[in-house]
Amino acid sequence: MLLEKRGGKETLFVVEAKSDTSHKSLAKHKLLYPILGISGSVPKGIEIVPVYIKIKTSQLGIHYHIVECSIPDPRLQIVAYDELEIKKYTHLILDLESIVI
């Protein structure tokens, strides 16, 4: 979890990160369960944002697949598993040759 301001508003990012070689789909429960577990302790003025990160390596470098998701506010209503939706996907590549040790 990471608490940061985004757009001047406090936001709690709940992050699930994996290092893997497969292209398996997002395990929604790995994001939803922690959010449901802590939501009662998060003040209502703080937005809760689920984020999934998968890191892989290839000949091109280190790939960061970052998926920002959204869910209805669990402090206001019961949230179902299928309500977790992908909001934004970003793919970044860190060139291994650019890393100086």
N, CA, C and O atoms as a GROMACS GRO file, in nm:
protein
  404
    1MET      N    1   0.083  -0.117   0.000
    1MET     CA    2   0.000   0.000   0.000
    1MET      C    3   0.088   0.124   0.000
    1MET      O    4   0.196   0.127   0.059
    2LEU      N    5   0.039   0.225  -0.068
    2LEU     CA    6   0.111   0.351  -0.080
    2LEU      C    7   0.010   0.464  -0.072
    2LEU      O    8  -0.087   0.468  -0.148
    3LEU      N    9   0.032   0.556   0.021
    3LEU     CA   10  -0.055   0.674   0.034
    3LEU      C   11   0.017   0.792  -0.028
    3LEU      O   12   0.128   0.826   0.012
    4GLU      N   13  -0.047   0.855  -0.125
    4GLU     CA   14   0.014   0.965  -0.199
    4GLU      C   15  -0.095   1.060  -0.245
    4GLU      O   16  -0.212   1.024  -0.250
    5LYS      N   17  -0.056   1.183  -0.278
    5LYS     CA   18  -0.152   1.278  -0.334
    5LYS      C   19  -0.149   1.269  -0.486
    5LYS      O   20  -0.042   1.269  -0.547
    6ARG      N   21  -0.265   1.261  -0.546
    6ARG     CA   22  -0.279   1.262  -0.690
    6ARG      C   23  -0.384   1.366  -0.724
    6ARG      O   24  -0.500   1.357  -0.683
    7GLY      N   25  -0.342   1.465  -0.801
    7GLY     CA   26  -0.434   1.573  -0.833
    7GLY      C   27  -0.474   1.651  -0.709
    7GLY      O   28  -0.585   1.705  -0.703
    8GLY      N   29  -0.385   1.658  -0.609
    8GLY     CA   30  -0.412   1.730  -0.486
    8GLY      C   31  -0.500   1.656  -0.388
    8GLY      O   32  -0.533   1.709  -0.282
    9LYS      N   33  -0.540   1.532  -0.421
    9LYS     CA   34  -0.629   1.454  -0.335
    9LYS      C   35  -0.554   1.331  -0.283
    9LYS      O   36  -0.488   1.261  -0.359
   10GLU      N   37  -0.564   1.306  -0.152
   10GLU     CA   38  -0.500   1.188  -0.094
   10GLU      C   39  -0.560   1.061  -0.156
   10GLU      O   40  -0.682   1.046  -0.165
   11THR      N   41  -0.471   0.971  -0.197
   11THR     CA   42  -0.512   0.848  -0.262
   11THR      C   43  -0.433   0.732  -0.204
   11THR      O   44  -0.311   0.740  -0.189
   12LEU      N   45  -0.504   0.624  -0.172
   12LEU     CA   46  -0.439   0.502  -0.123
   12LEU      C   47  -0.431   0.404  -0.239
   12LEU      O   48  -0.533   0.358  -0.289
   13PHE      N   49  -0.308   0.372  -0.280
   13PHE     CA   50  -0.286   0.275  -0.386
   13PHE      C   51  -0.259   0.140  -0.322
   13PHE      O   52  -0.164   0.125  -0.246
   14VAL      N   53  -0.342   0.042  -0.352
   14VAL     CA   54  -0.324  -0.094  -0.302
   14VAL      C   55  -0.263  -0.172  -0.418
   14VAL      O   56  -0.327  -0.192  -0.522
   15VAL      N   57  -0.137  -0.217  -0.400
   15VAL     CA   58  -0.060  -0.273  -0.510
   15VAL      C   59  -0.038  -0.423  -0.491
   15VAL      O   60  -0.003  -0.469  -0.382
   16GLU      N   61  -0.060  -0.498  -0.598
   16GLU     CA   62  -0.026  -0.639  -0.606
   16GLU      C   63   0.077  -0.650  -0.718
   16GLU      O   64   0.048  -0.612  -0.831
   17ALA      N   65   0.196  -0.700  -0.688
   17ALA     CA   66   0.302  -0.708  -0.788
   17ALA      C   67   0.352  -0.852  -0.800
   17ALA      O   68   0.363  -0.924  -0.701
   18LYS      N   69   0.382  -0.891  -0.924
   18LYS     CA   70   0.432  -1.024  -0.952
   18LYS      C   71   0.546  -1.015  -1.052
   18LYS      O   72   0.551  -0.925  -1.135
   19SER      N   73   0.637  -1.110  -1.042
   19SER     CA   74   0.742  -1.128  -1.141
   19SER      C   75   0.716  -1.264  -1.203
   19SER      O   76   0.720  -1.366  -1.134
   20ASP      N   77   0.688  -1.266  -1.334
   20ASP     CA   78   0.642  -1.390  -1.395
   20ASP      C   79   0.676  -1.391  -1.543
   20ASP      O   80   0.698  -1.286  -1.603
   21THR      N   81   0.679  -1.510  -1.601
   21THR     CA   82   0.705  -1.522  -1.744
   21THR      C   83   0.578  -1.551  -1.822
   21THR      O   84   0.580  -1.550  -1.945
   22SER      N   85   0.469  -1.578  -1.755
   22SER     CA   86   0.344  -1.612  -1.824
   22SER      C   87   0.261  -1.487  -1.852
   22SER      O   88   0.289  -1.378  -1.800
   23HIS      N   89   0.160  -1.504  -1.934
   23HIS     CA   90   0.068  -1.395  -1.966
   23HIS      C   91  -0.069  -1.420  -1.904
   23HIS      O   92  -0.172  -1.384  -1.961
   24LYS      N   93  -0.069  -1.481  -1.788
   24LYS     CA   94  -0.197  -1.512  -1.722
   24LYS      C   95  -0.270  -1.383  -1.688
   24LYS      O   96  -0.210  -1.277  -1.674
   25SER      N   97  -0.400  -1.395  -1.675
   25SER     CA   98  -0.483  -1.278  -1.647
   25SER      C   99  -0.468  -1.232  -1.503
   25SER      O  100  -0.413  -1.301  -1.418
   26LEU      N  101  -0.519  -1.114  -1.478
   26LEU     CA  102  -0.516  -1.051  -1.347
   26LEU      C  103  -0.597  -1.133  -1.246
   26LEU      O  104  -0.712  -1.169  -1.273
   27ALA      N  105  -0.538  -1.161  -1.132
   27ALA     CA  106  -0.607  -1.231  -1.024
   27ALA      C  107  -0.682  -1.125  -0.941
   27ALA      O  108  -0.626  -1.068  -0.848
   28LYS      N  109  -0.806  -1.101  -0.976
   28LYS     CA  110  -0.883  -0.993  -0.915
   28LYS      C  111  -0.892  -1.005  -0.763
   28LYS      O  112  -0.887  -0.904  -0.692
   29HIS      N  113  -0.906  -1.126  -0.713
   29HIS     CA  114  -0.921  -1.143  -0.568
   29HIS      C  115  -0.797  -1.096  -0.492
   29HIS      O  116  -0.807  -1.058  -0.376
   30LYS      N  117  -0.679  -1.099  -0.556
   30LYS     CA  118  -0.557  -1.055  -0.488
   30LYS      C  119  -0.556  -0.904  -0.466
   30LYS      O  120  -0.480  -0.855  -0.382
   31LEU      N  121  -0.637  -0.832  -0.539
   31LEU     CA  122  -0.653  -0.687  -0.517
   31LEU      C  123  -0.776  -0.659  -0.431
   31LEU      O  124  -0.771  -0.574  -0.342
   32LEU      N  125  -0.883  -0.729  -0.457
   32LEU     CA  126  -1.009  -0.699  -0.390
   32LEU      C  127  -1.007  -0.734  -0.240
   32LEU      O  128  -1.053  -0.654  -0.159
   33TYR      N  129  -0.956  -0.849  -0.204
   33TYR     CA  130  -0.958  -0.892  -0.064
   33TYR      C  131  -0.884  -0.797   0.030
   33TYR      O  132  -0.937  -0.763   0.136
   34PRO      N  133  -0.763  -0.752  -0.004
   34PRO     CA  134  -0.696  -0.657   0.084
   34PRO      C  135  -0.773  -0.525   0.097
   34PRO      O  136  -0.778  -0.465   0.204
   35ILE      N  137  -0.832  -0.481  -0.012
   35ILE     CA  138  -0.910  -0.356  -0.007
   35ILE      C  139  -1.030  -0.371   0.084
   35ILE      O  140  -1.058  -0.282   0.165
   36LEU      N  141  -1.101  -0.482   0.072
   36LEU     CA  142  -1.216  -0.505   0.159
   36LEU      C  143  -1.173  -0.516   0.305
   36LEU      O  144  -1.246  -0.475   0.395
   37GLY      N  145  -1.054  -0.573   0.328
   37GLY     CA  146  -1.004  -0.589   0.464
   37GLY      C  147  -0.968  -0.458   0.532
   37GLY      O  148  -0.984  -0.446   0.654
   38ILE      N  149  -0.919  -0.360   0.456
   38ILE     CA  150  -0.874  -0.234   0.517
   38ILE      C  151  -0.972  -0.119   0.500
   38ILE      O  152  -0.957  -0.016   0.566
   39SER      N  153  -1.070  -0.134   0.414
   39SER     CA  154  -1.156  -0.020   0.378
   39SER      C  155  -1.224   0.044   0.499
   39SER      O  156  -1.247   0.165   0.500
   40GLY      N  157  -1.257  -0.034   0.598
   40GLY     CA  158  -1.322   0.022   0.717
   40GLY      C  159  -1.231   0.113   0.798
   40GLY      O  160  -1.279   0.191   0.880
   41SER      N  161  -1.101   0.103   0.777
   41SER     CA  162  -1.004   0.185   0.850
   41SER      C  163  -0.953   0.304   0.770
   41SER      O  164  -0.873   0.383   0.820
   42VAL      N  165  -0.998   0.316   0.645
   42VAL     CA  166  -0.952   0.425   0.558
   42VAL      C  167  -1.054   0.538   0.563
   42VAL      O  168  -1.172   0.515   0.535
   43PRO      N  169  -1.012   0.660   0.597
   43PRO     CA  170  -1.106   0.772   0.601
   43PRO      C  171  -1.177   0.793   0.467
   43PRO      O  172  -1.119   0.767   0.361
   44LYS      N  173  -1.301   0.838   0.472
   44LYS     CA  174  -1.383   0.852   0.351
   44LYS      C  175  -1.327   0.951   0.250
   44LYS      O  176  -1.361   0.941   0.132
   45GLY      N  177  -1.245   1.044   0.291
   45GLY     CA  178  -1.189   1.142   0.198
   45GLY      C  179  -1.072   1.090   0.115
   45GLY      O  180  -1.022   1.160   0.027
   46ILE      N  181  -1.029   0.967   0.143
   46ILE     CA  182  -0.916   0.908   0.071
   46ILE      C  183  -0.968   0.809  -0.032
   46ILE      O  184  -1.039   0.714   0.001
   47GLU      N  185  -0.932   0.833  -0.159
   47GLU     CA  186  -0.971   0.742  -0.266
   47GLU      C  187  -0.887   0.615  -0.256
   47GLU      O  188  -0.768   0.622  -0.225
   48ILE      N  189  -0.948   0.500  -0.284
   48ILE     CA  190  -0.877   0.372  -0.283
   48ILE      C  191  -0.864   0.325  -0.428
   48ILE      O  192  -0.964   0.308  -0.498
   49VAL      N  193  -0.738   0.303  -0.472
   49VAL     CA  194  -0.712   0.264  -0.610
   49VAL      C  195  -0.635   0.132  -0.614
   49VAL      O  196  -0.522   0.126  -0.564
   50PRO      N  197  -0.694   0.027  -0.672
   50PRO     CA  198  -0.621  -0.098  -0.688
   50PRO      C  199  -0.525  -0.089  -0.807
   50PRO      O  200  -0.560  -0.036  -0.912
   51VAL      N  201  -0.401  -0.142  -0.789
   51VAL     CA  202  -0.300  -0.140  -0.895
   51VAL      C  203  -0.235  -0.277  -0.901
   51VAL      O  204  -0.194  -0.332  -0.799
   52TYR      N  205  -0.226  -0.332  -1.022
   52TYR     CA  206  -0.160  -0.460  -1.044
   52TYR      C  207  -0.037  -0.437  -1.130
   52TYR      O  208  -0.045  -0.370  -1.233
   53ILE      N  209   0.078  -0.491  -1.089
   53ILE     CA  210   0.202  -0.476  -1.164
   53ILE      C  211   0.259  -0.614  -1.191
   53ILE      O  212   0.274  -0.696  -1.100
   54LYS      N  213   0.292  -0.640  -1.318
   54LYS     CA  214   0.361  -0.764  -1.354
   54LYS      C  215   0.493  -0.724  -1.420
   54LYS      O  216   0.496  -0.642  -1.511
   55ILE      N  217   0.602  -0.783  -1.372
   55ILE     CA  218   0.736  -0.751  -1.421
   55ILE      C  219   0.793  -0.876  -1.488
   55ILE      O  220   0.793  -0.985  -1.431
   56LYS      N  221   0.843  -0.855  -1.610
   56LYS     CA  222   0.902  -0.964  -1.687
   56LYS      C  223   1.031  -0.916  -1.750
   56LYS      O  224   1.051  -0.796  -1.768
   57THR      N  225   1.118  -1.009  -1.784
   57THR     CA  226   1.240  -0.972  -1.857
   57THR      C  227   1.237  -1.037  -1.994
   57THR      O  228   1.179  -1.145  -2.013
   58SER      N  229   1.299  -0.971  -2.091
   58SER     CA  230   1.313  -1.023  -2.226
   58SER      C  231   1.443  -0.970  -2.284
   58SER      O  232   1.520  -0.903  -2.215
   59GLN      N  233   1.467  -0.999  -2.410
   59GLN     CA  234   1.586  -0.947  -2.477
   59GLN      C  235   1.583  -0.795  -2.486
   59GLN      O  236   1.687  -0.731  -2.494
   60LEU      N  237   1.463  -0.738  -2.486
   60LEU     CA  238   1.449  -0.592  -2.496
   60LEU      C  239   1.476  -0.521  -2.364
   60LEU      O  240   1.508  -0.402  -2.364
   61GLY      N  241   1.463  -0.592  -2.252
   61GLY     CA  242   1.485  -0.531  -2.122
   61GLY      C  243   1.386  -0.581  -2.018
   61GLY      O  244   1.333  -0.692  -2.030
   62ILE      N  245   1.361  -0.499  -1.918
   62ILE     CA  246   1.266  -0.532  -1.812
   62ILE      C  247   1.133  -0.466  -1.846
   62ILE      O  248   1.126  -0.345  -1.865
   63HIS      N  249   1.028  -0.547  -1.855
   63HIS     CA  250   0.895  -0.500  -1.890
   63HIS      C  251   0.812  -0.480  -1.763
   63HIS      O  252   0.804  -0.568  -1.678
   64TYR      N  253   0.751  -0.364  -1.753
   64TYR     CA  254   0.661  -0.332  -1.642
   64TYR      C  255   0.522  -0.316  -1.700
   64TYR      O  256   0.495  -0.221  -1.773
   65HIS      N  257   0.433  -0.409  -1.668
   65HIS     CA  258   0.293  -0.401  -1.709
   65HIS      C  259   0.216  -0.349  -1.588
   65HIS      O  260   0.205  -0.419  -1.487
   66ILE      N  261   0.164  -0.229  -1.597
   66ILE     CA  262   0.097  -0.164  -1.484
   66ILE      C  263  -0.050  -0.145  -1.518
   66ILE      O  264  -0.084  -0.081  -1.618
   67VAL      N  265  -0.136  -0.200  -1.434
   67VAL     CA  266  -0.280  -0.192  -1.457
   67VAL      C  267  -0.345  -0.122  -1.339
   67VAL      O  268  -0.345  -0.172  -1.227
   68GLU      N  269  -0.400  -0.004  -1.366
   68GLU     CA  270  -0.477   0.067  -1.263
   68GLU      C  271  -0.622   0.025  -1.279
   68GLU      O  272  -0.677   0.025  -1.389
   69CYS      N  273  -0.683  -0.010  -1.167
   69CYS     CA  274  -0.821  -0.058  -1.169
   69CYS      C  275  -0.911   0.038  -1.092
   69CYS      O  276  -0.865   0.133  -1.029
   70SER      N  277  -1.040   0.010  -1.098
   70SER     CA  278  -1.136   0.087  -1.020
   70SER      C  279  -1.241  -0.008  -0.964
   70SER      O  280  -1.272  -0.111  -1.023
   71ILE      N  281  -1.295   0.030  -0.850
   71ILE     CA  282  -1.406  -0.043  -0.789
   71ILE      C  283  -1.498   0.060  -0.725
   71ILE      O  284  -1.455   0.171  -0.694
   72PRO      N  285  -1.624   0.023  -0.704
   72PRO     CA  286  -1.710   0.111  -0.626
   72PRO      C  287  -1.652   0.123  -0.485
   72PRO      O  288  -1.583   0.033  -0.438
   73ASP      N  289  -1.680   0.233  -0.419
   73ASP     CA  290  -1.625   0.256  -0.285
   73ASP      C  291  -1.680   0.152  -0.187
   73ASP      O  292  -1.801   0.151  -0.160
   74PRO      N  293  -1.594   0.064  -0.132
   74PRO     CA  294  -1.641  -0.041  -0.042
   74PRO      C  295  -1.687   0.013   0.094
   74PRO      O  296  -1.744  -0.061   0.174
   75ARG      N  297  -1.662   0.142   0.121
   75ARG     CA  298  -1.710   0.202   0.245
   75ARG      C  299  -1.856   0.244   0.233
   75ARG      O  300  -1.922   0.271   0.333
   76LEU      N  301  -1.906   0.249   0.110
   76LEU     CA  302  -2.043   0.294   0.085
   76LEU      C  303  -2.137   0.182   0.044
   76LEU      O  304  -2.259   0.194   0.060
   77GLN      N  305  -2.083   0.074  -0.007
   77GLN     CA  306  -2.168  -0.037  -0.053
   77GLN      C  307  -2.088  -0.166  -0.055
   77GLN      O  308  -1.965  -0.165  -0.048
   78ILE      N  309  -2.160  -0.277  -0.064
   78ILE     CA  310  -2.095  -0.407  -0.078
   78ILE      C  311  -2.042  -0.417  -0.220
   78ILE      O  312  -2.114  -0.388  -0.316
   79VAL      N  313  -1.917  -0.458  -0.233
   79VAL     CA  314  -1.853  -0.467  -0.365
   79VAL      C  315  -1.842  -0.614  -0.405
   79VAL      O  316  -1.794  -0.697  -0.328
   80ALA      N  317  -1.886  -0.644  -0.527
   80ALA     CA  318  -1.876  -0.780  -0.580
   80ALA      C  319  -1.746  -0.796  -0.658
   80ALA      O  320  -1.689  -0.700  -0.708
   81TYR      N  321  -1.702  -0.920  -0.667
   81TYR     CA  322  -1.578  -0.956  -0.735
   81TYR      C  323  -1.573  -0.903  -0.878
   81TYR      O  324  -1.469  -0.854  -0.923
   82ASP      N  325  -1.684  -0.912  -0.949
   82ASP     CA  326  -1.687  -0.872  -1.090
   82ASP      C  327  -1.698  -0.720  -1.111
   82ASP      O  328  -1.704  -0.674  -1.225
   83GLU      N  329  -1.701  -0.643  -1.004
   83GLU     CA  330  -1.706  -0.497  -1.017
   83GLU      C  331  -1.568  -0.433  -1.028
   83GLU      O  332  -1.557  -0.313  -1.056
   84LEU      N  333  -1.463  -0.511  -1.006
   84LEU     CA  334  -1.327  -0.461  -1.025
   84LEU      C  335  -1.302  -0.451  -1.175
   84LEU      O  336  -1.309  -0.552  -1.246
   85GLU      N  337  -1.273  -0.331  -1.223
   85GLU     CA  338  -1.256  -0.309  -1.366
   85GLU      C  339  -1.123  -0.242  -1.396
   85GLU      O  340  -1.070  -0.166  -1.314
   86ILE      N  341  -1.069  -0.272  -1.513
   86ILE     CA  342  -0.946  -0.208  -1.558
   86ILE      C  343  -0.978  -0.066  -1.602
   86ILE      O  344  -1.069  -0.043  -1.682
   87LYS      N  345  -0.901   0.027  -1.550
   87LYS     CA  346  -0.920   0.169  -1.582
   87LYS      C  347  -0.811   0.218  -1.678
   87LYS      O  348  -0.840   0.294  -1.770
   88LYS      N  349  -0.686   0.174  -1.655
   88LYS     CA  350  -0.574   0.221  -1.736
   88LYS      C  351  -0.464   0.115  -1.737
   88LYS      O  352  -0.432   0.055  -1.635
   89TYR      N  353  -0.407   0.094  -1.857
   89TYR     CA  354  -0.296  -0.001  -1.872
   89TYR      C  355  -0.175   0.073  -1.927
   89TYR      O  356  -0.187   0.150  -2.023
   90THR      N  357  -0.058   0.050  -1.866
   90THR     CA  358   0.066   0.110  -1.912
   90THR      C  359   0.172   0.001  -1.923
   90THR      O  360   0.186  -0.083  -1.835
   91HIS      N  361   0.248   0.005  -2.033
   91HIS     CA  362   0.357  -0.090  -2.053
   91HIS      C  363   0.485  -0.010  -2.068
   91HIS      O  364   0.499   0.068  -2.163
   92LEU      N  365   0.577  -0.029  -1.976
   92LEU     CA  366   0.706   0.041  -1.980
   92LEU      C  367   0.818  -0.062  -1.995
   92LEU      O  368   0.810  -0.172  -1.941
   93ILE      N  369   0.921  -0.025  -2.070
   93ILE     CA  370   1.037  -0.114  -2.087
   93ILE      C  371   1.162  -0.039  -2.045
   93ILE      O  372   1.191   0.070  -2.093
   94LEU      N  373   1.237  -0.101  -1.953
   94LEU     CA  374   1.366  -0.046  -1.910
   94LEU      C  375   1.474  -0.121  -1.987
   94LEU      O  376   1.493  -0.240  -1.967
   95ASP      N  377   1.544  -0.051  -2.074
   95ASP     CA  378   1.650  -0.109  -2.157
   95ASP      C  379   1.764  -0.152  -2.065
   95ASP      O  380   1.820  -0.071  -1.992
   96LEU      N  381   1.800  -0.280  -2.070
   96LEU     CA  382   1.907  -0.331  -1.983
   96LEU      C  383   2.041  -0.266  -2.011
   96LEU      O  384   2.125  -0.256  -1.921
   97GLU      N  385   2.064  -0.222  -2.134
   97GLU     CA  386   2.190  -0.158  -2.168
   97GLU      C  387   2.204  -0.019  -2.109
   97GLU      O  388   2.314   0.034  -2.098
   98SER      N  389   2.091   0.041  -2.070
   98SER     CA  390   2.096   0.176  -2.014
   98SER      C  391   2.125   0.177  -1.864
   98SER      O  392   2.146   0.283  -1.805
   99ILE      N  393   2.126   0.059  -1.803
   99ILE     CA  394   2.150   0.048  -1.659
   99ILE      C  395   2.301   0.053  -1.634
   99ILE      O  396   2.376  -0.027  -1.691
  100VAL      N  397   2.344   0.147  -1.550
  100VAL     CA  398   2.484   0.159  -1.514
  100VAL      C  399   2.503   0.109  -1.372
  100VAL      O  400   2.436   0.154  -1.280
  101ILE      N  401   2.595   0.016  -1.357
  101ILE     CA  402   2.619  -0.041  -1.224
  101ILE      C  403   2.751   0.010  -1.170
  101ILE      O  404   2.791  -0.025  -1.060
   0.00000   0.00000   0.00000
